[in-house]
Structures are given as structure tokens and as C-alpha cells.
Amino acid sequence: MSDTPMTFKEMCERFEVTPRTLRYYEYIELLAPQKQGRARFYGRREIARMILILRGRRFGFSLEDIRQFLIIYETEGNRAQMETWIGMADRQLEILEAQRSELEQTIADLRKLRDESQSSLT
């Protein structure tokens, strides 16, 4: 990772987010870029946080969950953050497993209804 800070536009392009999204993440204090006048610059810390934010969103965590997770690192350090992460991951895995089960049942129900409908036409 380069030590050269990224501009607002570069951050949007690199992480494929809209300017509105990036500004919102700043507003809710997930990111805190360096400001020079109206320009914003994102260093290593902000880039690493953005990676964690997007990964957390991909896994289904709320922005508030992600914010709290990031705060733990700032206030309590890496070990506390990792312990929190394990608990968060366990809870999210349970939720995703339940969703997968529900989805599998829905697919089976839809397939059965489709097959019954197909049979009634022949």
C-alpha cells in the first residue's frame, strides 16, 4: 500500500463507491480523511478502514456494527477487536445459515409448484 494519500475521486474509483456513499461514511464517522480546504485526502488508515467497511457490508453487518467494531480497535486495541469480531462473525453465520435454509425451502416450494403447473398442462 502506497504512503501517498488518495484523493476523494481516487477513493470512489478504487472502491467503486459513489461520492454520496463516501461522504456518508465520513458523516457517520467511519472515515476521517485529512482535509485541506475543501479537498480530502485518505491515507493508509482510511484505506484500511474502507476495506473493512466494505467487507463488513458484504458479510451483512450493519454500518453501526462496523462503526462499533472500528471504535473497539481505537479504544481497546487489536485483541479486543478480534474477540469482538469472532462474536460478531458467529452471530452473522447463524443468521446467514437460517437465511440459506429459508431460501432452500423457498426454492423447493417454487420448483414443486412449477412442476405441478407444468404437469397440469400436459
ZIURSUL-V190362 format. One record per residue. N is the residue number from 1. RES is the residue in three letters. SS is DSSP state (helix for helix, strand for strand, loop for the rest). Layout:
n: [N/N]
res: [RES/RES]
ss: [SS/SS]
This chain:
n: [1/2/3/4/5/6/7/8/9/10/11/12/13/14/15/16/17/18/19/20/21/22/23/24/25/26/27/28/29/30/31/32/33/34/35/36/37/38/39/40/41/42/43/44/45/46/47/48/49/50/51/52/53/54/55/56/57/58/59/60/61/62/63/64/65/66/67/68/69/70/71/72/73/74/75/76/77/78/79/80/81/82/83/84/85/86/87/88/89/90/91/92/93/94/95/96/97/98/99/100/101/102/103/104/105/106/107/108/109/110/111/112/113/114/115/116/117/118/119/120/121/122]
res: [MET/SER/ASP/THR/PRO/MET/THR/PHE/LYS/GLU/MET/CYS/GLU/ARG/PHE/GLU/VAL/THR/PRO/ARG/THR/LEU/ARG/TYR/TYR/GLU/TYR/ILE/GLU/LEU/LEU/ALA/PRO/GLN/LYS/GLN/GLY/ARG/ALA/ARG/PHE/TYR/GLY/ARG/ARG/GLU/ILE/ALA/ARG/MET/ILE/LEU/ILE/LEU/ARG/GLY/ARG/ARG/PHE/GLY/PHE/SER/LEU/GLU/ASP/ILE/ARG/GLN/PHE/LEU/ILE/ILE/TYR/GLU/THR/GLU/GLY/ASN/ARG/ALA/GLN/MET/GLU/THR/TRP/ILE/GLY/MET/ALA/ASP/ARG/GLN/LEU/GLU/ILE/LEU/GLU/ALA/GLN/ARG/SER/GLU/LEU/GLU/GLN/THR/ILE/ALA/ASP/LEU/ARG/LYS/LEU/ARG/ASP/GLU/SER/GLN/SER/SER/LEU/THR]
ss: [loop/loop/loop/loop/loop/strand/strand/helix/helix/helix/helix/helix/helix/helix/helix/loop/loop/loop/helix/helix/helix/helix/helix/helix/helix/helix/helix/loop/loop/loop/loop/loop/loop/strand/strand/strand/loop/loop/strand/strand/strand/strand/loop/helix/helix/helix/helix/helix/helix/helix/helix/helix/helix/helix/helix/helix/helix/helix/loop/loop/loop/loop/helix/helix/helix/helix/helix/helix/helix/helix/helix/helix/helix/helix/helix/helix/loop/helix/helix/helix/helix/helix/helix/helix/helix/helix/helix/helix/helix/helix/helix/helix/helix/helix/helix/helix/helix/helix/helix/helix/helix/helix/helix/helix/helix/helix/helix/helix/helix/helix/helix/helix/helix/helix/helix/helix/helix/helix/helix/helix/helix/loop]
